[in-house]
Amino acid sequence: MSQLIYLDNAATTKVRPEVLQAMQPYFTEIYSNPSSVYSFAGKSTKAVEEVREYIASMLGVKSNEIYFTAGGSESDNWAVKGAAEALKSKGNHIITSTIEHHAVLHTCQYLEKNGYEVTYLDVDENGKVSLEALEAAIRPETILITIMAANNEIGTMEPVAEIGAIAKKHGVLFHTDAVQAFGHMPLPVQEMNLDMLSASAHKFNGPKGTGFLYIRNGIKLGAYMHGGAQERKRRAGTLNVPGIVGMGAAARLAAEEMEERRKKVISLREHLIERILKEIPYSRLNGHRTDRLANNANFSFRFIEGESLLILLDQQGICASSGSACTSGSLDPSHVLLAIGLPHEIAHGSLRLTLSEETTREQIDFTVDQLKDIVERLRNMSPLYEDFLKGAGANVQ
Ligand SMILES: *Cc1c(COP(=O)(O)O)cnc(C)c1O
């Protein structure tokens, strides 16, 4: 099969043709800097403000609570460092979870080196944060709770509304990294008592390097980028007009097609999960069985190295991702898989497949067929598997 089968939509998604089409005039025709005075600049301003209003309407917030950024990592950095700095006279304690994206985790670790204290809440075997543990961790000096809406590796959705209620009760700010969730599920910010929310366009068919941070009015978060007066003096820099327009077009498509896409993707995901668990021995599904992102399936296969799996899948044109971070220069398995209690050797044999609205049943079936074959081949070369078989035989006798 020479066709590319892209099952890594948690890493990034394809820019939809409608999105590219919406962006194009803002490179070559309406290329004005929205900060300028002449009416030509007003055309860029108008486009940007329409996106701000549309995104705000999706979240049920005011348009002046949306700040454009250069993506999810920037939004997370701004929310966490900004809250830490703005509230340092009130306290120095932050609560997060052990399964956050590195954009939040490494930011928290940076703050720990600068006088802040961070509680990293454990998650259960499905990847869920405990509300009791969260409430018990709140101290008088707690200034921020930052817990993701949905996990990028195992797909588990966190109880955001319940966390929001606890945060509100204790008067603590609540930020959520919704980079995997925005555009994929409804996020009623008021009902969820969210004070800040991060999102990134390239995770919902928009362009890379564009995102936003929602900041509830009244929160005195300082400027993240110093310079010009853009974004109400809180995020300097000439606005990425084509990027923002593309994010707006992608957000609109995502909102309009959300239910339809979810239904389709969930049914394919279920087919994938059922086939794998049934047809590949010693396999398990990681993450919550039902409370998970529509497009996410994450498996562990015993006696296998995830990296070898990825290479052999790649030879068949299948793009996937593994639970070990070898690609990033470390041999440690993913912090998320360890946090849900997987032993190192099982975490190493993990595979994340994330679907899109363009994924077909034929692609899923082809992938499962290849996977069955690859897993068997790798196991046949594995001394661990050989030992296991001998051991199992001994037990039976
Ligand atoms: C991708 C991702 C990010 C980072 O977003 P970028 O736009 O790539 O910087 C942050 N958090 C989560 C959960 C993600 O999946």
The ligand as a Gaussian input file, in Angstrom:
#p B3LYP/6-31G(d) Opt

LIG

0 1
 C        0.211000      19.861000      21.376000
 C       -0.065000      20.175000      22.804000
 C        0.488000      21.306000      23.424000
 C        1.458000      22.217000      22.714000
 O        0.822000      22.972000      21.723000
 P        1.725000      23.671000      20.564000
 O        0.755000      24.507000      19.818000
 O        2.280000      22.559000      19.758000
 O        2.759000      24.475000      21.270000
 C        0.170000      21.559000      24.732000
 N       -0.674000      20.757000      25.409000
 C       -1.230000      19.662000      24.856000
 C       -2.177000      18.830000      25.651000
 C       -0.944000      19.336000      23.539000
 O       -1.497000      18.244000      23.002000

